[in-house]
Structure formats: structure tokens, C-alpha cells
Amino acid sequence: MKNTEKSKQVSLGTTAVLSFVTLIVGAFIGANWNNLYLQFSPYINLNQKVSTPVKWEELNEVYSQISANYDGSIDKAAMIEGAKKGLTASLGDPYTVYFDAKEAVDFKSSLNGEIKEAGVGIEMMKQGDYVVVTRTLPDNPARKAGVHAGDVIFAINDEEVWDKDTDIIASKLRGKSGEKVKLTVAREKQKLDFELVREKINNVSADVTYQDKTAIISVYRFSEDTGTLVESFAKDFKKKGVNKVILDLRNNGGGFVKAARDLLSLWLDGDKILIQKSTTSGQTITYAKRGEAVLKDTKTIVLVNNATASASEIVAGALKDYKKATIVGTKTYGKGVVQTMLELSGGALLKVTTAHWYTPDNQTINKTGISPDIEVERTYNDINSGKDPQLDKAKTL
């Protein structure tokens, strides 16, 4: 599988070369062309057959003209990094991203909630042209100050960032513990300013609360330990007399597919297909259950909204297909594409789209989402007043 994924990486890189010149003119300032070629050649297979041959001489011409005429200093490292980012950006796929060595460390840490710098306790995702807050973490600065899920991030310290990528915004929100940061958000037709003080962030992937004999499991993202963590909750349910589970996947942007499989295995028994994906080569790969289905006979309601995405949609879709849960809320985001993380030299990382997800009933997720069985809205007014009609409905079922 690893070799197949590497070949996909090469194919995507080759396709991107034709728009390479336009994207990286600003970065092509200096260095020896032969050195440039050696830097990029691992990403591009010049021997494979493509409909339009790669015209390296055109790229060389741009380099030569800038090298001869550019009035300014030359930063070879910045040029190389800009060129690599240009390869992925030219695909027009927001989920295929090149991370330099520092960005790669931050990205890997964020998947498991390991936030090394102090922050404000915000999780976010790109929705259309904007970056939207999907969740504020309990007992952290953003939630205490009144930042809400659904707020559009507009500016940080009076610098407009509404059109930036999530990794850039996240880096601007992080810093030293005790430092202040000004966050400006758009909420409906208002612009709101929040002065936040950065703190060390404690960010678990899931937790559980109890109301009478109902367990409310909130899964915030799918980290490597999420399945094990929820299983540990479930093993206490019998002792606590739990007869109903509400699985809250709202504002969960996804994570590791293994964690989604582990979570589904708590509900689905027998020789069932939990998840399936179709690769660009036409290969279908399925994921079967693991472990004991300790919740297979427990009444379950799943809460979703328009920020429930990726691995969260896989879980909601499978439980719906097998009629193991009632889905309550609003239609999910519709991110049904698979990203593979490929380690590159120098500590860099390539996150590249390699396949599409489907539910066990072979229903597509991408750009369609999962429709709830019972549709219930939660408005800004509900959030501002502390009301949760989606959760209230789930409690009545």
C-alpha cells in the first residue's frame, strides 16, 4: 500500500507542473538551476507517460529571467519551500497540503491534541472561503470570553486573516503563556472583539457526562486514543445503569480512520464492513470491526451538524446504514475524501488526497454529507442563550 501511495504522490506532482510557473514566480529568486532540479526531482517522475510533456525549459526560462533581473536579495530556502507549496496549491484541492518541517510537527501534534505552545482553546475548519470556529474547549480562554462555534475568524491583533489557511491562523493564535491576543470574529452581522490571554491547553479527544441513565459521549476529534478512551467509558455503563447513549459528533472535523473504526466496533458485531474507500486506481478497501461490540444492544442517538466532517461522517453513516442509531441534527459537512500522510526528506510532510470514503451501503459522503433522521436546528440565539434543542430532542427519544 505504501508504494501505491507514493506513486500517487508522483502522479499528482507531475500534473501540477504545468501551472507551476504561475504559482511560484514570486518564490523563484536565485540558486543554481541544477540544484533546483535535484530538489524537485524526488516529487516528479519524468519517465512516466503524461498527455502533456513536462517542459522544464519553460520553468528554467522563468528562473533565468528572475535570476538575471530581480533587484533584491535571494533566499534559496524560501524559494524551494514556496515551489513545493505551489505544487500542491495548483491542484485546487484544499485537503492536499505540503508542510515544511516545523509545520509538520505542529500538524501531527494537533491531530492528537498535543499543543506545545500556549493558546486560546479554539478548533476550526475551512468552510468555503472562510475559517469557522467549530468548537471552543471547556475551561479555556476562548470559551470563557464568549467565543462560539460558528463564529467566522476575521482578524488577529487587528491583522485581517479571514482569507488565510487554518494553519496560519492557528500559528498566530499560539504563543507564550500569559501573553494577550486580540481576536476579532464575525457573528451574523456583527464584528466582535475578544481580548484573550494565552494558556497551556489541555485538549482531550472525548469525554462523557451522565444524566439519569443516559450517557452523553462527546467526541471532539478522532485521535489515536479515541477508541480506547470511549471503550473505557462504555465498560462502566453497566455498573452505572446506563440504558441510552447520546454520541455527540457535532463540530468534529475528523481525524484518524483507525479511531473511527475502533469507535464503530463498539456498536457493530459480526463480520460487518464498517468503512470502505475507493482509490484513484479503482481499488476498493474495506475496514472490518475489531474487539467486542459492548454497545451493540444499547439505544443510541447520534448528534450531527454542518461541521461534522470526515471520520465523524463515516461513523454517523455506518451507524445509520446498520440502523444502530437515530441521527439527530442537521446535514453534515460532506468531506468524503481520504488523505494519506507521506513523510518527506528533512522532516517535511505531504498530506495528499488518495481516495474517497463510502458508507457500508456504498453511499457517497463527499459533497453530499449525511442527512439526519430527525432534523433539528440550533441557532445562534440558542447558543447565546445556552439552549441546545438538538440535545434536548435526543433526550426524549
N, C-alpha and C positions, 0 to 999 in steps of 0.2 A: 504493500500500500504506500509506503514511504516513497518508493521510486516513482510510482504513478503520480503522487502529489508533486514531486519535484519536476516531472515532465510538464505538468500543468503550469507550474510557475514559469518555466521556459517559454511555453506557448503564449502565455499572457504577455510576457515581456516583449516577445517578438512583435505581436500585434500592436503594441503600444509605440514602437519605434517611429512609425510614420508621423505621429503627432508630437514626437519628442522635441523637435526643433522649436516649435511654437511655445512649448511649455517651459523650456529651460534656458531660453536666451539670456534671461537676467542672471542666471547662475553660471553661464559658460564664460568665465573670465579668467583665463590663464591656464597654466600647466601644459605639459607636453602631451600631444595627441596620442602617442603610443602608450603613455601611462594611462590616459583616459580609457583607451580601448581595453587595456588589461583590467581596469576597474570594472567595466561594464560587461565584459565578455562572459563572466560566470552566470549572468542573468539572461543571456540571449544565445540561442543555439543557431548559429549562422548556417549550419549544414542542413537544417530541416527545410522541407519544401513549403513555401508560402506563396499565396496567389500574387502578392506584390513583393519583389525582392527588396531587401533592406539596402538602402542607398547610403552607405556610410560616407561617401564623398560629399553628400549634401550636408551632413552633420559636421564633417571636417571643414567645409567651407564656412559655416557659421562660426565655428571655433576660430578659424584663421582670421576672419574679419574682425571679430571682437578682440582677439589677441593683439592684432596689429593696430586697432583704432581706439580701443577702450581707454578713456582717460581716468584712471583710478587704480587703486591697489587691487591685487589679485589674491583671493583666498581659495586655494585649491580644495581644501576640505569642504568648505561651504558649497563650492561648485559641484563636487561629487555627490554630496548629500541631496542637493537640490535636484540633480539629474535623476537620482534613484526615486525620489518622491514624484518627479514628473512622470516616470514610467507608470506608476500606479494611478496617479491622478488622471492620466489620459484615458483610462478605461471608463471613466464616468460612473464607477461603482463605489458608493460611499463606504462599503464594507471591506474593500481591498485597500490595505494601507501598508506603507513602509514605515517602520520605526527605527530611528537610529539607536545606538547602544543605550543611551540614557532613557529615551522614550520607551524602549523595550522593557527595561527594568521596571519603570513606573506602570506600564500596561499590565505586565504579569502580576505585579503586586496588587493592582486594583481588582483583578479577577478574583483574588482570594481575600479581598478586604484588608490587605496588609498595607496600610497607608503610613509611610515612613515619616513624611513631613506633617506638621500640624495643618489642620484645615477647618472647614466650617460645617461639614456634615451634609453635603449635597450629593445626590446621584442624579445623573442627567442623561439625555439621549437626544440625538438629532431627529427632528421631525420636520420634514420639508426643508425650508431654508433656515430654520431657527433651531436653537438648542433649548430644550424644555426641561425644567426640573421634574424628575419622575418620583423622587422621594427625598424627604429630609429625615435624617437619622435621629432617633429618640435621644433626648438629653444632650443634644449638640447645638452649637451656636445658631445655625440657620433656623431650626425648628423653634428654638426659644424666642427668636426675634420675630417670628411670624411669616417666614418664607414658606410657600405652599407648593405642593405638587401641582403642575400645570402652569406655574409661572414661567415666562419666557425670559431668559437671561439677556439683558440688554447691555450693561456696562459693568466694568470692574475698575474701581478707583477713577471713575469718570472717563475711562477709555472704552469706547464702544467696541463690543465683542460679539454682538448679536449674529454676525455672519461668520464667526470663527468655528473651527472644529472643537469637539469636546475636549480633546487632549490639551489644546492651547488654553481653553477656559479653565480646565482643572489645574493646570500648572500655575495660572495667575491667582487662583483661589488659595493655593497652598503656600506655606511659608513657615516662619518661626513661630513657635507657641508664644502667645501673648501679644502678637502684632495685630493691628487693626486692618481691616479691609472693607472698603465700601462696595456693596453690591446693589446694582440697580436692576429691577425686573419690570417687565410689562405684565400687568394683570388686567384682563379685559381691556378697558380703555384708559387705564391708569398707569402712570410710571411711579414706582415706589422705590425709595432708597432705604437700605438697611446697613447700619454700621455694625460689623461683626468682629469679634475677637477670635483669632485662630486658636484652636485647642488640639490636643492629641485626640485622634478619632478612634473610638472603639466600634468596630463595624462587623457584627455577626451576620451570617448569611440567612439565618432563620431563627425564629423564637416561637414560643407557644404561650397562650393565656387560656384561662378556663372561665366559663360562665355556666353555672349549674353543671349539667352533664355534657356540655358542648366544649370541645377543644378547638380553639382558633389558632391554626398554624399559619404564620406569616412567613413566606419565603421571599426574601428580598433580591436574591440573585442565586445562580447555580454555581457554587464554588465546589472545589474538590471534596469538601467535607459535608456538603449539604445533605446528601442521602443518609449518611451515618448519623448526622445530628437529628434529623427528623425521625429516623428509626428509633433513636434513644427516647424521643418524646413518646412515640407510639407504644413502646414497651411498658410505659407507665399507665396507659389509658385504662386497662382492665382494672388495675388497682384503684384508680380514681373514679371508676364507674362511668367512663365516657361512652356515650352511645351515638354521638354525632360529631363529625369533623367538618369544620369550615376551613378550606385551604385557600388562603388569600394570596393570589398571584398578581394583584394589581400593582402597576408601576414596576414590575420585574422585567428588566430588559434582557434576561437570558444568562448565558454562561456556558459551562461545560456540558456536552451531551451526555457524558458518563453520569453526571449528577442527575440529569433528567431521567435517565434510565433507572438509576438507583431509587429515585423517588417513586416512579411508576411501579416498580417492583413491590412496593409496599401494598399496592391495591390489586395488582393483576397476577393471577396464578396460572398454572398450566403452561403449555407450550405456546404462548402468545407472542406475536410480533408487537413490540412496543413502539418502535420508531423505524422508519425506513427513509433512505435517501437515494437519490438518483444522481450519478456523477455525469460530468460532461461527456464521458466516453460511453454512456448508456448503461453503465453497471449499476445494479440495484443492491444496496447493502442494508441488511436489517439488523436490528438490535433486539435480542431476546431478554427475558427477565432474569434477574439474579436474586437469590435469597428467598426469604419467607414472606408471603403476602399477608402481613399481620393485620392489615386494614381491609381485607377483601370483603368482609361482611359488615363493615361499618358504613352507615349512611354518611354520604359526603356531598358537600356543596362547594363548588369552586367559584371564587370571585375573580373577575377579569375586567379590564378596561382598555382604553385605546393605547395605553403604554405597556400592556402585557405583550411581550415580544419574544421571538426566537424560541429558546428552550422552554419558556413558560407556555408558549402556544403548543409546543409538542406535547407537554403534559396535559394541558386542558383538552387538546384534540383527541388524545388517546383515551382519556377517561370518558369523554363524550362518546366516542365510537363504540366503546365496550359497555356503555350505559352503566358505568360505575359511579357517575357523579352527575349532579344537575349544575349547569353552568349559569351563573347569575352575573349581570352587569351590563357592559356594552361591548361592542365588537372589538376584537383585539387588533394589534398594530399591523400584522401581516408581514413579518420578516421570516420567510421560509427558505433562506439560503444558508449554506454551510461555509464556514471559514476554517481553513487549516492554517495553523501557525508553523512557519518554517524558519528554523534557525539559520542565520546567515553569518558570514565571517565578521569578526570584530565585535560580536555581541549584538548585531542588528537582528531585526525580526521582520518577516513578511507575513502579514495576515491576508490571505487570498481566498476569494470565493471559489470553491471547488465542486459544489453540489447543491441540490435543492432538497428540502425536507418535505415529507408527505406523512399524513396520519396513517394509522393502520388500515383504514378503509380507502387508502390511496387518494385522499382529498388533499389538494394543494393548499399550502398556507401562504405562500409568498404573494403579497399584494392583495390577498383576499381576506386573511385573518380567520378567526374562529368566531362564529355568531353564537351569542348566549341562548340558552333555552328560555330564560326569563330575562327580558331586557329591563334594566333599572338604571336610570341616570343618577349621577352625583354631581351637582352643580357647584360653581364657586360659592354661591350663597350657602349651600350645605356645608362646604368646607369651612367657610368663615364662621359659621355658627356652631361648628362642632358636630354637625349631623352626618350620619352615614346611612342613607336609605338602602344602599346595596347590602351592607352587613345586616341591617335590620330585617330585610327581606329573607336573607339566608337563615336567620334565626327562627323564622316562622315555618320553614319547610320541614 
